[in-house]
Amino acid sequence: MYKVVYLDSVEEDLKKLDKATVKKIIARIETYLAVDPKELGKPLKREFQGYWRYRWGDYRVIFRIAEREILILILRIGHRKEIYE
């Protein structure tokens, strides 16, 4: 199981969402994504190469995987229309 670490900037992303949605997204990250990020996530391309995304409904979680540290670094969480800006 991977350790999940959130950047400070993710807190700002979460303030834009309603509390029920935030709880559900965090629960999905901690329960499912932390177990197998490469199976559930999808690698991004072009300028986002090296990053991964996890989709939950209309929301996206952008993260990096540090294999040596067994770590998932959550970089952004947001609605699909706003996340790649």
N, C-alpha and C positions, 0 to 999 in steps of 0.2 A: 504494500500500500504506500502511495506517495504522500509526502507531507505537502500541504497546501499553504502557500504564503500569498497574501494579498498586498499589492502596492498601496501606498497611501492614497493615490489618485482614484482608486476603486471606490473609496468612501464617497467621493464627490459624485461618481457615477450612480451609486446606490441611492443617494439623496434624491435623485430625479425620479425614482421608481416608487410605487406604493409599497407599504411594508409587507403586505401579504405576498407580493411577487418576489420581493427581496428574500424573504424566508424560504420560499420554494426554490429559488435559484441556488441559494447557499446550501440548502439541504441536498440538492442534486449534485452540486460540486463535491461536497464532503462525502456523500454516500456512494456515488457512482463514478464520477470523473477521477477521484483519488485512487480508485482501484485499478482502472485501466484507461489512462488518458489517450493512448494511441488507438485503441479500438473505438472509443466513443467520439474522439475528436477528429478533426480533418485538417491536414496541413494546408496552410495558406500559400499563395503563389505571388510572383512578381515582387513588388516592394515590401510585401509582408512575409517573404520567405524566411523560414526559421521559426515562425509563429504558428500556433494552432488555434482552431476555433471549436467551440462546443456549442451546439444549437439546442435551445430549449424553447419551443414555440417560436414566437417572434423575437426572442432575445438571444443575444450572442455573448459568449464568454471568450475573450481573447487571452491566450496564455502561452507560456514557454515551458518546455520540459527540460529539466536538468537531470540527466540520467545518473551521473556520478553521485549526486547528492540525494537522489530519489525524491525530487522536488518538483512541484508544479507552481510556477509563478504566475498568478493571475494579474493581468495588466489592465484589462478593461472589461466592463460589464454594461451592456446597454441594448436598446432596441436596434433591430437590424438596419433601420433607416439611418441611424446616427452613428453607429459603432465604427465605421471605417473612415470617418471624416478626419 
